[in-house]
Amino acid sequence: MNADKGRVYHLISADSHVNEPPDLWTSRMPARLADRAPHVVSLEQGDAWIFEGAPGPMPFGLNACAGMDPTMRTPWVRFEDLRPGGWDPIARIAEIERDQVDAEVLYPTPRFQLAIASTEDRELHLAMVQAYNDWLSEYVEQAPDRFRGAFYLPNCGLDDALAEVERLGDRHGSAGFLLSRYPDGSLTPSPADDALWGVLAERRIPLNIHVSLVRGMPNQLNTRPLPGANRHLNITDDLLDLIFSGVLERFPALRVVAVEVDCGWVPYWKEQIDDNYRRFRHLHDLSLFPSEYLERQVHFVFVTDTYGVQNRHRIGVERILWSTDYPHASSSWPNSWSALQAAMCGVPSDERDLVLVGNAARLYGFGT
């Protein structure tokens, strides 16, 4: 357990989410962009967000349905029917206390992340990023012993990314930056990005990838037959790019967090990438095996992964963090402790505390 100005932490979620308020962008973006700002519309079936370039109005009910009877979960809801903790930090404290969660690292609604990262107009993209980051900074500052915020990293130019890190990176409520695409808008790192990695490494600012990099605008609705079942698939390519581009080689102090991808698959994947590396080693200039970069620099955040917990030593106990994913559908709120007690059966107390508290406290500065 950890303490922050008298607060003792027993459980920290390294991945929770906000529900963005309807006026977040309309109240914060420049007047010249007012007619292009994301906003909420009321339709017959419910409320939905409008983002420029998205295929249609995006409902948000499944991003706020934790604790509901499964038969009551629907994409289409009215905003006023949501629990207020999504946008009100004081209300949020009461909500997480009901679940006996002491603190959280907060991320945006993933489909909004897709829409913002896929916006190619630099002025509009940067205005949306900065409006969200300012709002989130104000949110977490209301309870700095409870919350950290993962800020959007702009992806319309390296200078913009560096400027946003300089503007926000040292704020007490910062959980580092959320990488959606690389600074030039691509899905692969470039040597030109080294200035960014150098700043993050030197200042010990985490680089967070939530599920995967953004590969396009979101669909209007999530049409997958089993949402969340394959969230680990794309992150493997993203991590290989960080390894074989030499980013983790050149910046050994860079801390990368693979968020909401679980971890039970990691031992198998480490075996496979090392085995294939041995066969093609002559093509690459690395000083370590691929798995060694993961063991040195990459952390994995799980929601439900009993298999991963059971095989924690093959992953690295200091590389595993827990997520409630509240208020999304994957969350066990308000019964997270019951699920965790089953998953942690047989885990020594020192290792349990690392996974549930210590690793998140170390990475994100709870208790400092």
N, C-alpha and C positions, 0 to 999 in steps of 0.2 A: 504494500500500500504506500501511497505518497500523500504528502500534505502540502497545502498552499495557504499560507497565512491562517493557519488553524484548521483548514479544511482537510479532512482525511479522505482519500480516494480509495474506494474499493472496486469500482468498475467505471472504466472510461470507454466510450464508443469512439473508435477511430474513423467511423464513417456513419454520419447521420445526415439528414437533409432538411432544408428549409422548404416552405411553400411561399414563393415570392408574392408579395402583396400587389394588388392590381395597379397601384399608382407608382410602383418602383421606378419604372422607366419614364412614364409620362411626367412625373414630377421632378425628374433629375436631368433629363437630357436637354441639350440646347434647343431654344425655340425654333431654330431653323430646321430641326429634325423632328419637330413635334408630330407631324403627320406620318412619320415613319417609325415612331417609337412602338415597341411591343405594348400591347394593351389587352384588356379582357373585354369580351363581348358576351351578352346574354342571348342565348338561342333557346328555341322551344325545348330542346332536350336537356339543356343545362348551360353552364358558363364555359368559356374556352378562351385560350390565349391566341392572339394573332401576332405572328412574326413575319416580317417582310421576307418573301422568298420561300416560306414554308408551304407545303401543299394544301393546307386548309386550316381551319380553326382546330386548336389542340386542346381537348379536355384534360383534366388533371385529377380526376377522382382516384385513380389507382396510385397516385403519388401522395395520398393522404388517407389511406384506408386501414392503417395498422390497428389491430384490435377489433375490427368489425367482423361480424359473422360473414363467412365467405359468400353466402348467397346475397349479401347486401352490397358487395363490392361492384362498383360500376364506374366506367370512365367519366360518365356525365353526372356532375353534381353542381350545386350552387356554391359559390365561394363562401357565402356567409354560413354555410353548414359545416365548414372545416373547423377542426380544432385550432384555436388561435396561436398556439405555440409555433406554428410554421413561420409566422412573421412577427410575433410578439415575444421577446426573450423572457419577460417576467412570467407570462403564461407558460412558456416552454419549461421553466424550472419546475413548476408544479407537475407538468406532464412527465418529465423524466424522473422526478422523485417518486412518482407513482410506480415506476418501473425499477426503482432503486438503482438508477444510473446516475453517477455523480457528475460526469462531464462528457462533452461531445466535441468532435471535430465536424464542422458543418460544410456540406457540399450543396451545390445548386440542384434544381430539377434536371435530370440528365438530358431530357429532350430539349430543354431550353439551351443547354450547353451545346448540343448539336446545331441548333439554329444559329446561335451567336458565332460559333467557330466557322460555320459554313458561309457566313456573310462576307463577301469579298470587297464590298465598299469600305475602304479604310476608315473614313470618318464615322460612318454609322457603326461599324464594328467596335471601334475604340470607344465611342460614346456609350454603347451598351455595356462594354466591359467595365468602364470606369464607374458608371452609375451603379451597377451591381456591386462592385467592390466597395464603393463608398457606403452603400446601404448595409452590406454585410459587416463592414468594419464597425459601424455604429451599433449594429445588433450585438456583436460579441463584446463590445466595450461596456455594455450594460451589465454584464456579469463575467468579468474576465477570469474568475476562478472556475467558471463553468464551461465556457465556450472558447473554441478556436475556429477561425474561418479560413478555408482554402480559397484563395483569391484566383480569379481568372487571369491567365497569362495571355496577353494579346498575341494574335498570330497573323498580323498584317505587316510585319516588319520587325527586324531585330531591335532597332532603336526604340520602338514603342514598348517592346517587351522589357528591355533594360530600364526604361523610364518607369514602368509600372513597378518593377522590383525595387527601384530606388525610392519610389513614393510610398510603398506599403510594406516592404520586406521586414522592417524593424519594428513594426507596431506590435504591441504586447499580445494582441489577440490573433496574430498571424499564425496560420498552420502551413505557411508556404504557399506554393502556387500550383494551380491545376493546369496541366499541360493537355490541351485539346488537339492542337496541331503544332508543328514546329514553327518557329518565328516567321519563316517565309511562307507559311500556309501549307506546306507540304506534309507528307506522312513519314518522311525520312530525315534524319539529322544531317546537317551540313557542317563542315569545318568552320564556316562563318559563325556558327552558333556558339563557338567556344567561349566567347566573351561572356555569354549568359551563364554557361555551366561554371565558369570560373567564379563569377560573383556568388552564385548559389552555394558552391562548395566552400568558398572562403568564409561566407557568413553563416554557414550551417543551416541554410534554408531548405526545407524538404521540397522535392519535386514530386508531385502527386499525379498519377494517371488513374482516373476513375473508369474502371472496366476496360477501356481501350482508347486509343486516339479516335478522333471524330472522322468518319469516312463519308459524310454527306448529311444533307438535311433530314430531319426526322420524318417518319410517316405521321399522318394525322392520328392514327391509332396504332397501338402495339398489337399486331396481328399474329404474333408467334403463338403456337399452340401451348407452350409452357414457358412463359416469360421468366428469364433469369437462369434457366437451366444450363446454358452454354456460355456464361459470362466470362469464362477463363480462356476462350479460344483465341481471340484477337490479341490479347496481351502477350502471348508468346512471341509473335512476330515483332511487336513493339519492343520487347526486351532484347530480342536478338539484334535488332537494329542498334540499340544503345551499346550492346557488347561489341559487335563486329564493325561498327563505325569508329570504335576506339574511344567513345565518350567516357565510359567507365574506366578505361585504361588511363586516359589522360587526367581524369579528375577523380582520384580514389576517395576523396572526401565527399563526393556528391552522394546524397542520400535520396534514393528513389523509393516511392511507395506505390505498389500495385494494389489499388483499392477496389474492394468488393469483387475480387476474383477468386476467393477461397485459396486453399493451399494444399489440399490432399494430392493434387496432381503434380506438385513440384518435384518430389523425389524421382518419379518416373521420367519427367521431362529433363531433369538434370542428367540422368543416366544417358538418355538419348542424345542430347546435344554434345556431351563429352565424347560419346562413342563416335558420332559423326565427325566431330572436330579432329579426332585422331586420324581419321581417314583423309581429311582435307587440310591438315594443319599447315602444309607447305604453301597454302594459298593465303594465309593470314599472318599478320604480325602482332600477336598477342603474347603477353608474358605469363598469363594464367590460363587455365582451362575455363570454358564458359561458366561452368557451375561455380567456380571460385569467385567470379564477379558477383553472382547472385548472393553467395554466402557472405560476401564482404559489404555489399552496398544496397541490396534490394530487400524491401519488407513486403509482406503479403497480408492483406486484410480479409478476414473471413466473416461470413454471417452465420452459416450453419455448416460445420465441417468436422464431424466427429472423427472421421478417418484421418484428416490432417492433424488433429490434436493427438491422436494415438501415434502418429508417425512424426511427431514434432522434432525429434532429434535428427531426422533425415532432412528436415527443412532448415532447422536452426531456431531454437526456442526464442532467441532474441530478435528474430525476424518475423514473428507472427503477432498480429493484433486482431482484436475482436471488433465487430461492428453490429450495432443494433439495426441499422438501416432505417430507423424510425424517421418519418411516419409512413414509409413505403410498405408494399404488400409483403415483402420478405421478412418484415420485423415480427418478433415474438412479443412485442409490447402488448400488455403490461406485465408479461410473465417471463422476461428474459432470464431471470435467475434460475427458474425451473429448468429451462432448456440448457443453460450453461452448467448447472450442477450435474446433469446427466452426461454432457459432453466431457466434463473435466473429471469424471470418476477415475480415481487412481493416479491423477497427476499430482506430484509433490507440490506443497504450498508455494515454494519459492518459484517454481516454474509457472504455476497457475497465476501468481501475481504478476509475472512478467507479461504474460499474454493478455491478461485482463486489465492491467494498470501500468506496469513499469515501462513497457516498450512505448506506449502512447505518451506517457509523461516525459520520457527522454526525448522523443522525436519532436514533440509539439510544445514542450515547455510548461506543462502543468507542474506546479510545485516550484516554479521559479519566479 
